[in-house]
Amino acid sequence: MSTSNIYILGIESSCDDTSAAVIHNGKVLSNIVANQEVHAKYGGVVPELASRAHQQNIVPVVQQAIAQAGITKEDLSGIAFTRGPGLMGSLLVGTSFAKSLALGLNIPLLDINHMQAHILAHFIEEENSKIPPFPFICLTISGGHTQLIKIIDHFNMEILGETIDDAVGEAFDKSAKILGLPYPGGPLIDKYAQQGNPKAFTFTQPKVGDLEFSFSGLKTQILYFVQKNVKADPDFIEKNLVDICASIQHTIIEILVKKLKNAVKETGIKHIAIAGGVSANSEIRKRLLLAEKHWGWTTYIPKFQYTTDNAAMIAITGYLKYLKQNYADFSISAKARLKVTES
């Protein structure tokens, strides 16, 4: 197939969403995501249930993505899949399916690092899309990761700093749990925070290195703060929910922005992108847009559909690998732990 007509199927199954997407020369033709409702009652993702749900969802999701793209499987140039990081059982479903399909169609297989894909979602070509120039700094924020990464090239990345304990997404979700909010709680904190006073309650920021993050102490602080106040007034959460959410969110976003400022100071790079599930947070988006005015940064904020786990980001990364003819060997295996610098 000519390089002017490349169709890449992306398959994403790293956690609890089964997703398939088709990209044609860098443009998204379809991006189907099947969510798993089964985890909500457990207050978190149950790995065994996740892998079973992937097995049920993967065939219909892939069929739908190909049909919506208006092509047949024979038109595909290559198949990209999430190799890791993620839940092993979930990754195995996507890996096995991608291998079988690529073998059956006799087309290249492209293994994708999930964390790189979150960053490279910025290279999806769309109307009015702003594509960052190299080098740029990306703040990758999700349920499992909090990292400041210098992007030198598509597949050349350097970690400037990361969390020494918990990820920012976990801090949001655990705080929500403490407040009795259902899982996933991060988006709910964001929702309530918009109606509250961010200065109502004060939480101290962790003292760690300039480019390091730490959220475990903050989580403990929030827990003790809530316990102490509920003891004094059993209706404390109910009466102050929006203010508590606003104060928690304000503290977390302050930490993120402060570290970004340190990274800009240290590197001199003023092109700043965000990626990962927490980049859907309204406050971090607002603060980045303000940073353009105040500090002369150029910021790159992904569309909402490319922030959470989705296959369009896997497909675009596969497309960029395909152009380099950087194909995977069929003996490749899924890897639950994978650094963003490993491709």
Disulfide bonds with the S-S distance in Angstrom:
none
